Amino acid sequence: MRPEILFPFFKPITTLAGVGPRISVLLEKITGAHIVDVLWHLPTSYVDRRFSPTIAEAPDNTVVTLEVTVMKHFPSRNRPAPYKITCFDETGPLELVFFNARGDYLQKQLPEGETRIVSGTVERFNGILQMTHPDRMGTPEERDAIQTVDPVYPLTAGITNKLMGKTARAALEKTIPLPEWLDPAFKDRKKWQDWQDALKTAHAPQEEDDFYADAPARERLAYDELLANQLALALVRRTVRKASGRSIKGDGRLRKQVRDALPFALTGSQEEALKEINDDMGQPLRMLRLLQGDVGSGKTVVALLTALNAIECGMQAVIMAPTEILARQHMETIEPLLEGTGITPVVLTGRDKGKKRTAILDQLEDGSAQLAIGTHALFQEDVGFHNLGLAVIDEQHRFGVHQRLAMAGKGKHVDVLVMTATPIPRTLMLTAYGDMDVSRLLEKPAGRKPVDTRVMSLERLDEVAQGIGRMVSKGARVYWVCPLVEESDKIEVAAAEERFEHLQKLYGDRVGMVHGKMKGTQKDTVMAAFAKGEIDVLVATTVIEVGVNVPEATVMIIEHAERFGLAQLHQLRGRIGRGSAASTCLLLYGAPLSENGQARLKIMRETEDGFVIAEEDLRLRGAGEVLGTRQSGLPEFRLAQLPAHEDLLAVARDDVKLILEKDPDLKSARGEALRVLLYLFEEDASVTYLRSG
């Protein structure tokens, strides 16, 4: 249960003054549903209203706060015309300009003959100083409240900065002091404020330095968030580690059969990874290992040989993928390799219903299905196993920590191997996995050719569309990826449909399309047609990013490549270059390209090393963007900024080690405060590991 001291923080935002049902829907989009979410929504810049010159001294295009006498109102005669009010001070005139104004409101706010304070941006028009729609207006008694520094917040349509600021102030008023969870000596050394004061300071910037990652208030809050993250991971990991495992050491007969059937020798990295995994499985502790391998580095074979180790010991194994396309593709890769071994793998996805599903569940329950491949459908409560020994979770970053554990809970002492083709920078590795054991596949299988990557302007799109005809006539198969549209899936699908129609006019029914809004069966049908060569050009949204395998595809065209993150571009490029033919990737960009966009596309041209790309992506875009954390299961930090706070992450990790050595059950005064911290950052699930562990 959440501690009572935190109840005020988790009240709905509708309990704040001025936030009704309509506003709350808009606010939730940018903050979240609770008061604590508003607290984490920090300003990103500010407007300084402290400059108060005379009218004559006010520079153009500057925010100023002026004391003026209101002279006369000139209401607009028709709707489009502005409502004007002339004012003056001892140095000259000022004109206030309002569009779509309510005259009665302005007469009340700015009565003729009275002195008023107005604040806003001024500019000269025909030699007269003008202020259009002042941001603030008030009496001379209200000067101190007006002549301040206004924080500027990230906004969404329908939410003004004024409303956001008012909501943030209302949320801050609801805060109460919390017990100190920081090590006192460390806090003193850093000269950090208490948590509540740091929060108030971060919401009240006074100068540019207050927005830097190393501003003391922001640094303190970032450290709190990283400490909660590292503590939660350590508790989960300790639970997994503490659970005794079973020593799994197969006799190697099935693995030998499969190795003999492989049309290639394993790479040095694959052999090394298998040795590390087998050593782990042989221990009487539960395995929790991450296998990181770039696109096409041969993770599926490692997963299969690992699964066979468990099956040789009379256990069952599952291989879990994030999408149906990928699960069925694993099945297609694995099934032929198991011929003659007596093992018939089963596949279970959300699409399997009725009698078919019941039959598969029965096979898992009685142990006759030794290897299951599937999606998160394998997690569901009614899925039981006879004797599950190993869970392999592919594209790990699509599943959260707790889903990993749910899979491990499907059997007794289940070993877990998680795999990702997304090279994750070391900093993010620590936030997502703590100090998990890692194996890396660094080589590409023999015979893979480098992909020729070129960068071109979108203005040459028609030329590219015509050019793919020549490539197709030589037997090439082409992926055409449509631009990423953040705001809406609908627009993304519309973009794909438009490109599909354009290419269909040129190449008829040799063009197919897949996007996220299609039914699984439809997607599979189109993908199968592309794999068989019944269609030559596949127009797609990013659904093809993960794991689709068509060795004959040798051309990848990505529209508006500047909208994609490096990790995503790398994943997409990894869909080609899987066969022996030379492959080409065209990155089409929309002008003008930002400096950041140029740097990203340059890196794509220069290297195919996923780990180099991942580190560069983190440096250029920060962690919030890398891997598109929103859909990735990687923690999405609200206060910490990586890599800027990388050093704090290392400190937090070391701090957690010491805490759990001295106070494993978090029973001391600091331990109790740390429990509050976990709940504050909604790491509720990890607190249960304290009790259960």
PEQUI-V917657 format. One record per run of one state. SS is the DSSP state (2 for helix, 1 for strand, 0 for the rest). FROM is the first residue (numbers start at 1). LEN is the number of residues. If there is no record, write none. Layout:
BEGIN
((SS,FROM,LEN) (SS,FROM,LEN))
END
This chain:
BEGIN
((0,1,3) (2,4,7) (0,11,1) (1,12,1) (2,13,3) (0,16,5) (2,21,10) (0,31,3) (1,34,1) (2,35,6) (0,41,4) (1,45,4) (0,49,13) (1,62,13) (0,75,8) (1,83,7) (0,90,2) (1,92,7) (0,99,4) (2,103,7) (0,110,5) (1,115,11) (0,126,2) (1,128,5) (0,133,3) (1,136,3) (0,139,1) (2,140,7) (0,147,2) (1,149,4) (0,153,8) (2,161,13) (0,174,10) (2,184,7) (0,191,4) (2,195,8) (0,203,5) (2,208,4) (0,212,4) (2,216,27) (0,243,1) (1,244,1) (0,245,8) (2,253,9) (0,262,6) (2,268,15) (0,283,2) (1,285,1) (0,286,2) (1,288,6) (0,294,5) (2,299,14) (0,313,3) (1,316,5) (0,321,3) (2,324,14) (0,338,8) (1,346,3) (0,349,5) (2,354,13) (0,367,4) (1,371,4) (0,375,1) (2,376,4) (0,380,8) (1,388,6) (0,394,2) (2,396,3) (0,399,2) (2,401,8) (0,409,6) (1,415,6) (0,421,5) (2,426,8) (0,434,3) (1,437,5) (0,442,9) (1,451,7) (2,458,16) (0,474,3) (1,477,5) (0,482,7) (2,489,22) (1,511,4) (0,515,5) (2,520,13) (0,533,4) (1,537,4) (0,541,1) (2,542,3) (0,545,8) (1,553,6) (0,559,2) (2,561,3) (0,564,2) (2,566,8) (0,574,9) (1,583,7) (0,590,5) (2,595,12) (0,607,3) (2,610,12) (0,622,4) (2,626,6) (0,632,14) (2,646,17) (0,663,6) (2,669,12) (0,681,3) (2,684,9) (0,693,1))
END
